[in-house]
Amino acid sequence: MSFDPGQVFDIELRDGTPLRLRVIIPADRDRIAEAIRRLSPESAYFRFWTRARTVNPRLIEALCSPDQQDHVAWAALHRGRADLPGVGGASFWRLADDPETAEMSITVADEFQGRGVATWLQAVLWEHARSLGIRRLVGHVLNDNLAMRAWWDALGATAEERQRHWLMRLPLDESLLPDSRAAGSLRQALARVRGVGGSDPVRTPPAAPAGGARP
Ligand SMILES: CC(C)(COP(=O)(O)OP(=O)(O)OC[C@H]1O[C@@H](n2cnc3c(N)ncnc32)[C@H](O)[C@@H]1OP(=O)(O)O)[C@@H](O)C(=O)NCCC(=O)NCCS
């Protein structure tokens, strides 16, 4: 199965919000730092597991230097709002000791949560991961992160309880998706990402930052 990381997907959320999905590139560093700075304390805590309000610059550097093989990262950018650094980002790292598994992280800007952004990012990560031979995604989800837990539960993920978090496992097999609303939304996004039931993705060179604007 082939998946071209140079693809750019121009999509609309359920409420019509126009977004662009594209891979993250090193030039996105300032954009990512600003998007993180704008997160609510709760969202930042759920993503980074710390109440500290500054994020280690080395982590930001790592986030925006994907090799698109063992570390893949995508951004969701608003096509009409130049004042926004981005509305969401998602990435995975392939596990060194289990190359068919990758650990995923995802964050959506607070004012865009609950509008389907994560579902679109999940769809592009799903297809990108499968094209690289990855068969499952795992996520470390803090005990009190009920939205993330509810979402992946609704996608059929399993959850193993750890001391302060759940280790969740999501098989990348569409036939295993349950009959839930969230799974239905993901199926639709997957179909569009695969080019079924939607217009062809826009193609632009991956090195060109697209959509939104510098913070
Ligand atoms: C978890 C998170 C990524 C979800 O992003 P989102 O864009 O709001 O998710 P979507 O709108 O695509 O919703 C996906 C599904 O999640 C579920 N969901 C979303 N928010 C929920 C909530 N507050 N409570 C219960 N279920 C929720 C719904 O089933 C929804 O699907 P549906 O609307 O089709 O039924 C977002 O809340 C976030 O960024 N949180 C802070 C950072 C974080 O927790 N990251 C994960 C670390 S492991």
The ligand as a Gaussian input file, in Angstrom:
#p B3LYP/6-31G(d) Opt

LIG

0 1
 C       -8.690000      14.088000      22.888000
 C       -8.720000      15.098000      21.764000
 C       -7.478000      14.947000      20.907000
 C       -9.991000      14.847000      20.905000
 O       -9.956000      15.785000      19.835000
 P      -11.293000      16.320000      19.133000
 O      -10.936000      17.050000      17.908000
 O      -12.107000      17.037000      20.142000
 O      -12.015000      14.950000      18.758000
 P      -13.209000      14.774000      17.684000
 O      -14.057000      16.007000      17.673000
 O      -12.652000      14.284000      16.407000
 O      -14.048000      13.636000      18.371000
 C      -13.700000      12.259000      18.244000
 C      -14.593000      11.443000      19.147000
 O      -14.140000      11.554000      20.479000
 C      -15.252000      11.488000      21.368000
 N      -15.162000      12.671000      22.213000
 C      -14.584000      13.860000      21.896000
 N      -14.636000      14.696000      22.952000
 C      -15.249000      14.024000      23.931000
 C      -15.598000      14.345000      25.273000
 N      -15.320000      15.544000      25.809000
 N      -16.227000      13.391000      26.021000
 C      -16.529000      12.187000      25.494000
 N      -16.209000      11.818000      24.222000
 C      -15.582000      12.735000      23.470000
 C      -16.497000      11.400000      20.505000
 O      -16.840000      10.021000      20.408000
 C      -16.031000      11.875000      19.169000
 O      -16.602000      11.282000      18.043000
 P      -18.052000      11.728000      17.447000
 O      -18.175000      13.218000      17.656000
 O      -17.967000      11.362000      15.991000
 O      -19.014000      10.948000      18.231000
 C       -8.831000      16.550000      22.323000
 O       -9.850000      16.588000      23.292000
 C       -7.538000      17.072000      22.923000
 O       -6.677000      17.614000      22.220000
 N       -7.371000      16.956000      24.254000
 C       -6.182000      17.510000      24.932000
 C       -4.909000      16.754000      24.598000
 C       -5.076000      15.262000      24.770000
 O       -5.744000      14.798000      25.673000
 N       -4.411000      14.501000      23.914000
 C       -4.385000      13.060000      23.986000
 C       -3.218000      12.617000      24.812000
 S       -3.093000      10.840000      24.823000

